[in-house]
Amino acid sequence: MSGYQLYYFPIRGRAEMARWAFAVAKIDFEDVRLSGEEWAKEKASGRAPFGQMPFLVTPEGKVLAQSGAIMKYICKKGGMSPSDSFDEALADMIHDGVYDLRNDLSKGHHEKDETKKVELMTKFFLTTLPERLGKFEAILKSRDEGKGFFFGDKLYYFPGRGRAEMARWAFAVAKIDFEDVRLSVEEWAEEKASGRSPLGQMPFLVTPEGKILGQSGAIMKYICKKGALSPSDSFDEALADMIHDGVNDLRNDLAKGHFEKDEGKKKELMTKFFLTTLPERLGKFEAILKSREEGKSFFFGDKLTYADISFVAFVNGIKVSIDNQKAKGNPTPDIDELIGKYPLLVAYINRVLAVPEIKTWVEKRPDSEF
Ligand SMILES: N[C@@H](CCC(=O)N[C@@H](CS)C(=O)NCC(=O)O)C(=O)O
């Protein structure tokens, strides 16, 4: 028992959305349902801030009223609030729109004069509600064609490209809206402590249904499957995995150098990576590409797959990081010269970067160090 107590009458009414939020957030709560007499006593105690229900008592004894404020508070705890400030306002707009409808309905519901009640209810059900449902449908349609919820998947990572970038490319190509949540080191420490990330790492994905997925490759492949960006033949799928895992080995080698604290060792690791490991491996990737229709298209013919997204997002990421270092006047390897030795790869990388959705994403994505 978490110690939350939600007070309301023994009905759904204005408390139901808070109960749904507790359920989705998987937070235990006591669903206190007061009779009219019990409420009269409770109200007289002065505990409810506006003398109304619902009200919430937190485990620390703090008291909160207003059904919307209570629901949003629980949703924030459960990671069910948009993090972008415009999206948050848009979610408020939808909630407030519902609130208007609820008030209209309750006006009719509480009307004592029977003739007036029929008039109000008729107006609500035959005019106000159908009109407003049309508006809600139009808003939903404007959000990813109404295929999901009002807000889509949330991808959590640091404010950089790193291991999350391939998932962002996958979302772009699959034309799936997503929220690109970028946490500072301090925000991540708090998030990590919450235990929500399955392996205590980023990136992690929260789906609109509240399901959570870790591991950058698993996330990217999940999105690619939704967007028909996975090979359908089982050998080809294993081959795409081979390419992606090969890229991951390179990424891990680079990260080893990147995170090395000892400057001498760091230099040694980075030199080995850029002068030996990367060129050797690029040659291998070029040979694989050449074996696939002479490297004239993507790894799997005309079909762009996660093998292409994984490889090109990584190479592009190194290039941008090196360009950033160069702009600061730091000594850097010449990545163009390095990749330039593999003309088939150069043409292929440019082909992938020219895919309209990838081009648009790369142009509009936030600048970042890594
Ligand atoms: N194999 C994992 C590796 C994830 C990983 O190493 N994430 C790092 C950032 S790139 C992280 O979460 N570091 C912070 C931490 O572990 O607290 C993947 O590909 O997702």
The ligand as an SDF file (V2000), in Angstrom:
LIG
                    3D

 20 19  0  0  0  0  0  0  0  0999 V2000
   23.4940   -1.9560  -24.8190 N   0  0  0  0  0  0  0  0  0  0  0  0
   22.7690   -0.8090  -24.3340 C   0  0  0  0  0  0  0  0  0  0  0  0
   23.7720    0.1770  -23.7580 C   0  0  0  0  0  0  0  0  0  0  0  0
   23.0890    1.3530  -23.1070 C   0  0  0  0  0  0  0  0  0  0  0  0
   24.0670    2.3250  -22.4530 C   0  0  0  0  0  0  0  0  0  0  0  0
   25.2600    2.0400  -22.2550 O   0  0  0  0  0  0  0  0  0  0  0  0
   23.5330    3.5130  -22.1350 N   0  0  0  0  0  0  0  0  0  0  0  0
   24.2900    4.5540  -21.5080 C   0  0  0  0  0  0  0  0  0  0  0  0
   24.2560    5.8180  -22.3760 C   0  0  0  0  0  0  0  0  0  0  0  0
   24.9180    5.5700  -23.9620 S   0  0  0  0  0  0  0  0  0  0  0  0
   23.6620    4.9150  -20.1770 C   0  0  0  0  0  0  0  0  0  0  0  0
   22.4880    4.7190  -19.9630 O   0  0  0  0  0  0  0  0  0  0  0  0
   24.4580    5.4750  -19.2660 N   0  0  0  0  0  0  0  0  0  0  0  0
   23.9810    6.0030  -18.0320 C   0  0  0  0  0  0  0  0  0  0  0  0
   23.8740    4.9800  -16.9410 C   0  0  0  0  0  0  0  0  0  0  0  0
   24.1910    3.7880  -17.1230 O   0  0  0  0  0  0  0  0  0  0  0  0
   23.4430    5.4060  -15.8550 O   0  0  0  0  0  0  0  0  0  0  0  0
   21.9960   -0.1720  -25.5120 C   0  0  0  0  0  0  0  0  0  0  0  0
   22.4220   -0.2900  -26.6400 O   0  0  0  0  0  0  0  0  0  0  0  0
   20.9350    0.4320  -25.2540 O   0  0  0  0  0  0  0  0  0  0  0  0
  1  2  1  0
  2  3  1  0
  2 18  1  0
  3  4  1  0
  4  5  1  0
  5  6  2  0
  5  7  1  0
  7  8  1  0
  8  9  1  0
  8 11  1  0
  9 10  1  0
 11 12  2  0
 11 13  1  0
 13 14  1  0
 14 15  1  0
 15 16  2  0
 15 17  1  0
 18 19  2  0
 18 20  1  0
M  END
$$$$
